[in-house]
C-alpha cells in the first residue's frame, strides 16, 4: 500500500508560516526550521507587548495629567484623591486628552474638583 503524505495540507502549513515571516532578513525569511523559530518568537513578543502597550499609555496619561495639574496648583495624587472623594468618574485617557487639547477646560475641571 502506498504511503499517504497529505501534501496539500503540509504545503499549506509551510506557506502559512513562511507568509508570516515575509520581510525577515536572510534565512529567517526562507528556511522553514529557522522561520518557525523566528515566527514563534515574534508572536511571543507581540502577545507580551500588546499588554505592555496598555501600561505604557496609562503611564503617559498620568504624566500628562500631572503636568497639567501642576500648572493649576495641585498634583496628580491630590487631584485623583479629590475626584474619588467627590465621586467624579473621568478616566485617565479622557482627562489627559482634555489636558492636552483644551487646557482652559482642564483648569475649570480642576477648580470644580478641588473646591
DRENTORKOL-3810 file (N, C-alpha, C; in nm, 4 decimals):
REM DRENTORKOL-3810
@n.u->0.0839; n.v->-0.1187; n.w->0.0000; ca.u->0.0000; ca.v->0.0000; ca.w->0.0000; c.u->0.0882; c.v->0.1249; c.w->0.0000
@n.u->0.0588; n.v->0.2208; n.w->-0.0876; ca.u->0.1435; ca.v->0.3394; ca.w->-0.0942; c.u->0.1268; c.v->0.4299; c.w->0.0288
@n.u->0.2343; n.v->0.5033; n.w->0.0575; ca.u->0.2348; ca.v->0.5943; ca.w->0.1721; c.u->0.1586; c.v->0.7221; c.w->0.1352
@n.u->0.0709; n.v->0.7658; n.w->0.2240; ca.u->-0.0039; ca.v->0.8899; ca.w->0.2015; c.u->0.0675; c.v->1.0047; c.w->0.2723
@n.u->0.0951; n.v->1.1105; n.w->0.1986; ca.u->0.1702; ca.v->1.2222; ca.w->0.2554; c.u->0.0840; c.v->1.3396; c.w->0.2997
@n.u->-0.0360; n.v->1.3528; n.w->0.2437; ca.u->-0.1196; ca.v->1.4705; ca.w->0.2679; c.u->-0.0418; c.v->1.5975; c.w->0.2322
@n.u->0.0125; n.v->1.5964; n.w->0.1117; ca.u->0.0993; ca.v->1.7050; ca.w->0.0669; c.u->0.0280; c.v->1.8392; c.w->0.0622
@n.u->-0.1001; n.v->1.8389; n.w->0.0336; ca.u->-0.1746; ca.v->1.9649; ca.w->0.0223; c.u->-0.1745; c.v->2.0386; c.w->0.1568
@n.u->-0.2076; n.v->1.9672; n.w->0.2630; ca.u->-0.2118; ca.v->2.0289; ca.w->0.3955; c.u->-0.0727; c.v->2.0703; c.w->0.4414
@n.u->0.0269; n.v->1.9866; n.w->0.4123; ca.u->0.1636; ca.v->2.0171; ca.w->0.4543; c.u->0.2145; c.v->2.1431; c.w->0.3848
@n.u->0.1857; n.v->2.1533; n.w->0.2554; ca.u->0.2295; ca.v->2.2716; ca.w->0.1810; c.u->0.1583; c.v->2.3966; c.w->0.2316
@n.u->0.0297; n.v->2.3833; n.w->0.2620; ca.u->-0.0462; ca.v->2.4973; ca.w->0.3138; c.u->0.0100; c.v->2.5428; c.w->0.4484
@n.u->0.0470; n.v->2.4466; n.w->0.5313; ca.u->0.1029; ca.v->2.4790; ca.w->0.6623; c.u->0.2356; c.v->2.5526; c.w->0.6471
@n.u->0.3220; n.v->2.5017; n.w->0.5581; ca.u->0.4501; ca.v->2.5690; ca.w->0.5333; c.u->0.4291; c.v->2.7085; c.w->0.4778
@n.u->0.3363; n.v->2.7216; n.w->0.3833; ca.u->0.3092; ca.v->2.8531; ca.w->0.3238; c.u->0.2599; c.v->2.9534; c.w->0.4280
@n.u->0.1747; n.v->2.9061; n.w->0.5194; ca.u->0.1189; ca.v->2.9934; ca.w->0.6224; c.u->0.2299; c.v->3.0476; c.w->0.7125
@n.u->0.3245; n.v->2.9604; n.w->0.7505; ca.u->0.4343; ca.v->3.0041; ca.w->0.8367; c.u->0.5279; c.v->3.0967; c.w->0.7601
@n.u->0.5601; n.v->3.0618; n.w->0.6353; ca.u->0.6502; ca.v->3.1447; ca.w->0.5549; c.u->0.5894; c.v->3.2815; c.w->0.5263
@n.u->0.4574; n.v->3.2872; n.w->0.5111; ca.u->0.3918; ca.v->3.4152; ca.w->0.4856; c.u->0.4048; c.v->3.5081; c.w->0.6066
@n.u->0.4000; n.v->3.4511; n.w->0.7273; ca.u->0.4158; ca.v->3.5319; ca.w->0.8486; c.u->0.5564; c.v->3.5897; c.w->0.8584
@n.u->0.6552; n.v->3.5228; n.w->0.7954; ca.u->0.7945; ca.v->3.5660; ca.w->0.8035; c.u->0.8338; c.v->3.6539; c.w->0.6854
@n.u->0.7359; n.v->3.7041; n.w->0.6121; ca.u->0.7663; ca.v->3.7880; ca.w->0.4966; c.u->0.8403; c.v->3.9135; c.w->0.5420
@n.u->0.9535; n.v->3.9417; n.w->0.4784; ca.u->1.0309; ca.v->4.0597; ca.w->0.5125; c.u->1.1406; c.v->4.0331; c.w->0.6149
@n.u->1.1467; n.v->3.9138; n.w->0.6713; ca.u->1.2527; ca.v->3.8823; ca.w->0.7664; c.u->1.3846; c.v->3.8725; c.w->0.6903
@n.u->1.4938; n.v->3.9008; n.w->0.7596; ca.u->1.6235; ca.v->3.9072; ca.w->0.6961; c.u->1.6853; c.v->3.7679; c.w->0.6821
@n.u->1.7456; n.v->3.7419; n.w->0.5673; ca.u->1.8226; ca.v->3.6195; ca.w->0.5437; c.u->1.7413; c.v->3.4928; c.w->0.5598
@n.u->1.8022; n.v->3.3944; n.w->0.6238; ca.u->1.7374; ca.v->3.2635; ca.w->0.6356; c.u->1.6160; c.v->3.2681; c.w->0.7280
@n.u->1.6020; n.v->3.3746; n.w->0.8062; ca.u->1.4840; ca.v->3.3882; ca.w->0.8925; c.u->1.3567; c.v->3.4048; c.w->0.8093
@n.u->1.3724; n.v->3.4339; n.w->0.6809; ca.u->1.2565; ca.v->3.4540; ca.w->0.5956; c.u->1.2303; c.v->3.3428; c.w->0.4960
@n.u->1.3243; n.v->3.2469; n.w->0.4827; ca.u->1.3014; ca.v->3.1457; ca.w->0.3793; c.u->1.3412; c.v->3.0023; c.w->0.4143
@n.u->1.4062; n.v->2.9774; n.w->0.5275; ca.u->1.4405; ca.v->2.8416; ca.w->0.5685; c.u->1.3386; c.v->2.7991; c.w->0.6741
@n.u->1.2623; n.v->2.6962; n.w->0.6435; ca.u->1.1439; ca.v->2.6627; ca.w->0.7228; c.u->1.1716; c.v->2.6460; c.w->0.8719
@n.u->1.2766; n.v->2.5719; n.w->0.9093; ca.u->1.3007; ca.v->2.5491; ca.w->1.0522; c.u->1.3374; c.v->2.6801; c.w->1.1223
@n.u->1.4156; n.v->2.7637; n.w->1.0567; ca.u->1.4545; ca.v->2.8925; ca.w->1.1149; c.u->1.3324; c.v->2.9849; c.w->1.1202
@n.u->1.2523; n.v->2.9808; n.w->1.0151; ca.u->1.1315; ca.v->3.0631; ca.w->1.0088; c.u->1.0371; c.v->3.0291; c.w->1.1234
@n.u->1.0203; n.v->2.8997; n.w->1.1515; ca.u->0.9309; ca.v->2.8577; ca.w->1.2602; c.u->0.9728; c.v->2.9210; c.w->1.3920
@n.u->1.1034; n.v->2.9158; n.w->1.4217; ca.u->1.1532; ca.v->2.9734; ca.w->1.5468; c.u->1.1345; c.v->3.1244; c.w->1.5478
@n.u->1.1653; n.v->3.1896; n.w->1.4360; ca.u->1.1543; ca.v->3.3354; ca.w->1.4285; c.u->1.0094; c.v->3.3808; c.w->1.4445
@n.u->0.9175; n.v->3.3097; n.w->1.3804; ca.u->0.7756; ca.v->3.3454; ca.w->1.3882; c.u->0.7227; c.v->3.3196; c.w->1.5285
@n.u->0.7623; n.v->3.2072; n.w->1.5907; ca.u->0.7198; ca.v->3.1785; ca.w->1.7280; c.u->0.7640; c.v->3.2901; c.w->1.8223
@n.u->0.8896; n.v->3.3316; n.w->1.8090; ca.u->0.9420; ca.v->3.4359; ca.w->1.8969; c.u->0.8710; c.v->3.5680; c.w->1.8703
@n.u->0.8464; n.v->3.5988; n.w->1.7431; ca.u->0.7771; ca.v->3.7230; ca.w->1.7082; c.u->0.6365; c.v->3.7254; c.w->1.7674
@n.u->0.5690; n.v->3.6104; n.w->1.7663; ca.u->0.4346; ca.v->3.6042; ca.w->1.8232; c.u->0.4383; c.v->3.6178; c.w->1.9748
@n.u->0.5427; n.v->3.5670; n.w->2.0390; ca.u->0.5576; ca.v->3.5859; ca.w->2.1838; c.u->0.5757; c.v->3.7340; c.w->2.2170
@n.u->0.6606; n.v->3.8015; n.w->2.1395; ca.u->0.6819; ca.v->3.9443; ca.w->2.1618; c.u->0.5532; c.v->4.0230; c.w->2.1388
@n.u->0.4796; n.v->3.9878; n.w->2.0342; ca.u->0.3559; ca.v->4.0585; ca.w->2.0027; c.u->0.2549; c.v->4.0426; c.w->2.1164
@n.u->0.2423; n.v->3.9209; n.w->2.1688; ca.u->0.1495; ca.v->3.8951; ca.w->2.2793; c.u->0.1896; c.v->3.9767; c.w->2.4018
@n.u->0.3173; n.v->3.9709; n.w->2.4362; ca.u->0.3670; ca.v->4.0437; ca.w->2.5535; c.u->0.3479; c.v->4.1941; c.w->2.5381
@n.u->0.3814; n.v->4.2449; n.w->2.4199; ca.u->0.3813; ca.v->4.3893; ca.w->2.4013; c.u->0.2423; c.v->4.4484; c.w->2.3835
@n.u->0.1437; n.v->4.3662; n.w->2.3475; ca.u->0.0062; ca.v->4.4173; ca.w->2.3475; c.u->-0.0347; c.v->4.4548; c.w->2.4889
@n.u->0.0139; n.v->4.3807; n.w->2.5878; ca.u->-0.0155; ca.v->4.4125; ca.w->2.7272; c.u->0.0722; c.v->4.5269; c.w->2.7775
@n.u->0.1979; n.v->4.5275; n.w->2.7379; ca.u->0.2900; ca.v->4.6337; ca.w->2.7808; c.u->0.2460; c.v->4.7691; c.w->2.7278
@n.u->0.1861; n.v->4.7705; n.w->2.6096; ca.u->0.1394; ca.v->4.8965; ca.w->2.5499; c.u->0.0347; c.v->4.9634; c.w->2.6387
@n.u->-0.0513; n.v->4.8847; n.w->2.6991; ca.u->-0.1543; ca.v->4.9394; ca.w->2.7876; c.u->-0.0898; c.v->5.0081; c.w->2.9075
@n.u->0.0137; n.v->4.9441; n.w->2.9649; ca.u->0.0843; ca.v->5.0040; ca.w->3.0789; c.u->0.1543; c.v->5.1324; c.w->3.0381
@n.u->0.2160; n.v->5.1303; n.w->2.9200; ca.u->0.2900; ca.v->5.2466; ca.w->2.8722; c.u->0.1973; c.v->5.3657; c.w->2.8519
@n.u->0.0821; n.v->5.3416; n.w->2.7909; ca.u->-0.0114; ca.v->5.4504; ca.w->2.7670; c.u->-0.0687; c.v->5.5049; c.w->2.8964
@n.u->-0.0988; n.v->5.4166; n.w->2.9917; ca.u->-0.1503; ca.v->5.4638; ca.w->3.1205; c.u->-0.0476; c.v->5.5549; c.w->3.1867
@n.u->0.0798; n.v->5.5166; n.w->3.1821; ca.u->0.1858; ca.v->5.5999; ca.w->3.2394; c.u->0.1932; c.v->5.7353; c.w->3.1691
@n.u->0.1783; n.v->5.7354; n.w->3.0369; ca.u->0.1799; ca.v->5.8600; ca.w->2.9606; c.u->0.0646; c.v->5.9503; c.w->3.0014
@n.u->-0.0560; n.v->5.8923; n.w->3.0141; ca.u->-0.1726; ca.v->5.9729; ca.w->3.0541; c.u->-0.1517; c.v->6.0335; c.w->3.1920
@n.u->-0.0958; n.v->5.9549; n.w->3.2845; ca.u->-0.0716; ca.v->6.0053; ca.w->3.4197; c.u->0.0286; c.v->6.1202; c.w->3.4169
@n.u->0.1336; n.v->6.1078; n.w->3.3354; ca.u->0.2329; ca.v->6.2162; ca.w->3.3241; c.u->0.1694; c.v->6.3440; c.w->3.2714
@n.u->0.0852; n.v->6.3302; n.w->3.1713; ca.u->0.0198; ca.v->6.4475; ca.w->3.1132; c.u->-0.0752; c.v->6.5130; c.w->3.2121
@n.u->-0.1519; n.v->6.4318; n.w->3.2840; ca.u->-0.2449; ca.v->6.4864; ca.w->3.3832; c.u->-0.1673; c.v->6.5555; c.w->3.4944
@n.u->-0.0590; n.v->6.4937; n.w->3.5389; ca.u->0.0226; ca.v->6.5512; ca.w->3.6458; c.u->0.0816; c.v->6.6854; c.w->3.6029
@n.u->0.1335; n.v->6.6918; n.w->3.4800; ca.u->0.1918; ca.v->6.8172; ca.w->3.4307; c.u->0.0858; c.v->6.9270; c.w->3.4250
@n.u->-0.0323; n.v->6.8937; n.w->3.3751; ca.u->-0.1397; ca.v->6.9925; ca.w->3.3660; c.u->-0.1909; c.v->7.0304; c.w->3.5042
@n.u->-0.1973; n.v->6.9345; n.w->3.5958; ca.u->-0.2437; ca.v->6.9628; ca.w->3.7315; c.u->-0.1471; c.v->7.0570; c.w->3.8022
@n.u->-0.0183; n.v->7.0357; n.w->3.7822; ca.u->0.0818; ca.v->7.1229; ca.w->3.8456; c.u->0.0742; c.v->7.2661; c.w->3.7929
@n.u->0.0355; n.v->7.2816; n.w->3.6664; ca.u->0.0147; ca.v->7.4169; ca.w->3.6130; c.u->-0.1051; c.v->7.4845; c.w->3.6806
@n.u->-0.1925; n.v->7.4031; n.w->3.7384; ca.u->-0.3112; ca.v->7.4555; ca.w->3.8063; c.u->-0.2981; c.v->7.4515; c.w->3.9585
@n.u->-0.1757; n.v->7.4363; n.w->4.0088; ca.u->-0.1501; ca.v->7.4482; ca.w->4.1515; c.u->-0.1817; c.v->7.3258; c.w->4.2358
@n.u->-0.1866; n.v->7.2101; n.w->4.1773; ca.u->-0.2085; ca.v->7.0866; ca.w->4.2533; c.u->-0.1215; c.v->6.9768; c.w->4.1938
@n.u->-0.1361; n.v->6.8559; n.w->4.2457; ca.u->-0.0605; ca.v->6.7434; ca.w->4.1914; c.u->-0.1583; c.v->6.6368; c.w->4.1456
@n.u->-0.1051; n.v->6.5395; n.w->4.0744; ca.u->-0.1874; ca.v->6.4286; ca.w->4.0239; c.u->-0.2527; c.v->6.3538; c.w->4.1395
@n.u->-0.1751; n.v->6.3226; n.w->4.2415; ca.u->-0.2296; ca.v->6.2411; ca.w->4.3514; c.u->-0.3396; c.v->6.3157; c.w->4.4264
@n.u->-0.3206; n.v->6.4458; n.w->4.4496; ca.u->-0.4240; ca.v->6.5247; ca.w->4.5176; c.u->-0.5490; c.v->6.5352; c.w->4.4314
@n.u->-0.5286; n.v->6.5494; n.w->4.3008; ca.u->-0.6419; ca.v->6.5594; ca.w->4.2078; c.u->-0.7224; c.v->6.4299; c.w->4.2066
@n.u->-0.6548; n.v->6.3159; n.w->4.1977; ca.u->-0.7235; ca.v->6.1867; ca.w->4.1944; c.u->-0.7928; c.v->6.1605; c.w->4.3274
@n.u->-0.7291; n.v->6.1978; n.w->4.4379; ca.u->-0.7910; ca.v->6.1812; ca.w->4.5694; c.u->-0.9190; c.v->6.2638; c.w->4.5787
@n.u->-0.9148; n.v->6.3881; n.w->4.5335; ca.u->-1.0337; ca.v->6.4744; ca.w->4.5357; c.u->-1.1430; c.v->6.4188; c.w->4.4446
@n.u->-1.1028; n.v->6.3624; n.w->4.3307; ca.u->-1.2015; ca.v->6.3024; ca.w->4.2396; c.u->-1.2711; c.v->6.1844; c.w->4.3060
@n.u->-1.1947; n.v->6.1020; n.w->4.3766; ca.u->-1.2536; ca.v->5.9861; ca.w->4.4441; c.u->-1.3489; c.v->6.0290; c.w->4.5546
@n.u->-1.3111; n.v->6.1329; n.w->4.6292; ca.u->-1.3964; ca.v->6.1802; ca.w->4.7380; c.u->-1.5267; c.v->6.2403; c.w->4.6862
@n.u->-1.5195; n.v->6.3054; n.w->4.5687; ca.u->-1.6397; ca.v->6.3664; ca.w->4.5105; c.u->-1.7109; c.v->6.2736; c.w->4.4129
@n.u->-1.6630; n.v->6.1520; n.w->4.3990; ca.u->-1.7208; ca.v->6.0514; ca.w->4.3083; c.u->-1.7279; c.v->6.0990; c.w->4.1630
@n.u->-1.6220; n.v->6.1669; n.w->4.1198; ca.u->-1.6112; ca.v->6.2090; ca.w->3.9797; c.u->-1.5442; c.v->6.0951; c.w->3.9041
@n.u->-1.6109; n.v->6.0424; n.w->3.8031; ca.u->-1.5574; ca.v->5.9283; ca.w->3.7296; c.u->-1.5222; c.v->5.9683; c.w->3.5866
@n.u->-1.4026; n.v->6.0219; n.w->3.5709; ca.u->-1.3481; ca.v->6.0509; ca.w->3.4379; c.u->-1.2221; c.v->5.9670; c.w->3.4263
@n.u->-1.2112; n.v->5.8881; n.w->3.3211; ca.u->-1.0935; ca.v->5.8021; ca.w->3.3101; c.u->-0.9707; c.v->5.8840; c.w->3.2706
@n.u->-0.8552; n.v->5.8251; n.w->3.2924; ca.u->-0.7284; ca.v->5.8954; ca.w->3.2716; c.u->-0.7075; c.v->5.9331; c.w->3.1256
@n.u->-0.7518; n.v->5.8468; n.w->3.0367; ca.u->-0.7356; ca.v->5.8747; ca.w->2.8934; c.u->-0.8103; c.v->6.0027; c.w->2.8566
@n.u->-0.9343; n.v->6.0156; n.w->2.9021; ca.u->-1.0149; ca.v->6.1344; ca.w->2.8710; c.u->-0.9564; c.v->6.2582; c.w->2.9366
@n.u->-0.9124; n.v->6.2453; n.w->3.0619; ca.u->-0.8539; ca.v->6.3611; ca.w->3.1311; c.u->-0.7259; c.v->6.4078; c.w->3.0628
@n.u->-0.6434; n.v->6.3139; n.w->3.0207; ca.u->-0.5193; ca.v->6.3507; ca.w->2.9515; c.u->-0.5509; c.v->6.4207; c.w->2.8197
@n.u->-0.6528; n.v->6.3719; n.w->2.7497; ca.u->-0.6937; ca.v->6.4340; ca.w->2.6230; c.u->-0.7391; c.v->6.5780; c.w->2.6465
@n.u->-0.8201; n.v->6.5985; n.w->2.7507; ca.u->-0.8665; ca.v->6.7343; ca.w->2.7841; c.u->-0.7475; c.v->6.8217; c.w->2.8211
@n.u->-0.6553; n.v->6.7677; n.w->2.9006; ca.u->-0.5386; ca.v->6.8442; ca.w->2.9455; c.u->-0.4538; c.v->6.8914; c.w->2.8278
@n.u->-0.4413; n.v->6.8072; n.w->2.7260; ca.u->-0.3570; ca.v->6.8417; ca.w->2.6109; c.u->-0.4314; c.v->6.9318; c.w->2.5125
@n.u->-0.5554; n.v->6.8958; n.w->2.4799; ca.u->-0.6292; ca.v->6.9669; ca.w->2.3739; c.u->-0.6938; c.v->7.0967; c.w->2.4225
@n.u->-0.7408; n.v->7.1002; n.w->2.5483; ca.u->-0.8152; ca.v->7.2169; ca.w->2.5973; c.u->-0.7745; c.v->7.2485; c.w->2.7410
@n.u->-0.6588; n.v->7.3138; n.w->2.7581; ca.u->-0.6093; ca.v->7.3415; ca.w->2.8940; c.u->-0.7055; c.v->7.4272; c.w->2.9773
@n.u->-0.7797; n.v->7.5147; n.w->2.9115; ca.u->-0.8740; ca.v->7.6003; ca.w->2.9845; c.u->-0.9857; c.v->7.5161; c.w->3.0473
@n.u->-1.0378; n.v->7.4217; n.w->2.9715; ca.u->-1.1412; ca.v->7.3322; ca.w->3.0238; c.u->-1.0847; c.v->7.2463; c.w->3.1370
@n.u->-0.9583; n.v->7.2051; n.w->3.1251; ca.u->-0.8956; ca.v->7.1265; ca.w->3.2312; c.u->-0.8838; c.v->7.2094; c.w->3.3581
@n.u->-0.8496; n.v->7.3379; n.w->3.3427; ca.u->-0.8410; ca.v->7.4265; ca.w->3.4592; c.u->-0.9753; c.v->7.4360; c.w->3.5302
@n.u->-1.0820; n.v->7.4493; n.w->3.4530; ca.u->-1.2162; ca.v->7.4557; ca.w->3.5118; c.u->-1.2508; c.v->7.3246; c.w->3.5814
@n.u->-1.2121; n.v->7.2148; n.w->3.5206; ca.u->-1.2365; ca.v->7.0832; ca.w->3.5798; c.u->-1.1642; c.v->7.0694; c.w->3.7126
@n.u->-1.0379; n.v->7.1114; n.w->3.7162; ca.u->-0.9589; ca.v->7.1042; ca.w->3.8402; c.u->-1.0233; c.v->7.1904; c.w->3.9491
@n.u->-1.0642; n.v->7.3123; n.w->3.9124; ca.u->-1.1271; ca.v->7.4006; ca.w->4.0118; c.u->-1.2558; c.v->7.3398; c.w->4.0667
@n.u->-1.3330; n.v->7.2780; n.w->3.9789; ca.u->-1.4586; ca.v->7.2162; ca.w->4.0218; c.u->-1.4331; c.v->7.0983; c.w->4.1153
@n.u->-1.3274; n.v->7.0248; n.w->4.0892; ca.u->-1.2983; ca.v->6.9070; ca.w->4.1699; c.u->-1.2338; c.v->6.9440; c.w->4.3026
@n.u->-1.1364; n.v->7.0321; n.w->4.2988; ca.u->-1.0596; ca.v->7.0679; ca.w->4.4188; c.u->-1.1444; c.v->7.1515; c.w->4.5159
@n.u->-1.2237; n.v->7.2432; n.w->4.4657; ca.u->-1.3031; ca.v->7.3308; ca.w->4.5548; c.u->-1.4139; c.v->7.2593; c.w->4.6249
END
